[in-house]
């Protein structure tokens, strides 16, 4: 799961660097990271509850 998070982060950074302004890219990247962290926490909770 950690590898997927790192890979997603790298892909998002590459895509965002090629588009738009730095501040907009940072905002989008931050939103993506927050969503991935939330999904990771939900998955961990579901596994613990299972």
C-alpha positions as CSV (number, residue, x, y, z in Angstrom):
1,X,0.0,0.0,0.0
2,X,2.9,2.4,0.8
3,X,4.4,1.7,-2.6
4,X,1.1,2.6,-4.3
5,X,1.0,5.8,-2.3
6,X,4.5,6.7,-3.4
7,X,3.9,5.8,-7.0
8,X,0.6,7.8,-7.0
9,X,2.4,10.8,-5.5
10,X,5.2,10.7,-8.1
11,X,2.7,10.4,-11.0
12,X,0.7,13.3,-9.6
13,X,3.7,15.5,-9.2
14,X,4.8,14.8,-12.8
15,X,1.4,15.6,-14.2
16,X,1.0,18.7,-12.1
17,X,4.4,20.1,-12.9
18,X,3.6,20.0,-16.6
19,X,0.3,21.9,-16.1
20,X,-0.9,25.2,-14.6
21,X,0.7,27.4,-12.0
22,X,2.7,26.2,-9.0
23,X,0.2,27.3,-6.4
24,X,-2.7,25.5,-8.3
25,X,-0.5,22.4,-8.7
26,X,0.3,22.4,-5.0
27,X,-3.4,22.7,-4.0
28,X,-4.3,19.8,-6.3
29,X,-1.5,17.7,-5.0
30,X,-2.4,18.4,-1.4
31,X,-6.0,17.4,-2.1
32,X,-4.9,14.2,-3.7
33,X,-2.6,13.4,-0.8
34,X,-5.3,14.0,1.7
35,X,-7.7,11.8,-0.2
36,X,-5.2,9.0,-0.5
37,X,-4.4,9.2,3.2
38,X,-8.1,9.1,4.0
39,X,-8.6,6.0,1.8
40,X,-5.5,4.4,3.4
41,X,-7.0,5.0,6.9
42,X,-10.4,3.6,5.8
43,X,-8.7,0.5,4.4
44,X,-6.7,-0.1,7.6
45,X,-9.8,0.3,9.7
46,X,-11.8,-2.1,7.5
47,X,-9.0,-4.7,7.8
48,X,-8.8,-4.3,11.6
49,X,-12.6,-4.7,11.8
50,X,-12.6,-7.7,9.6
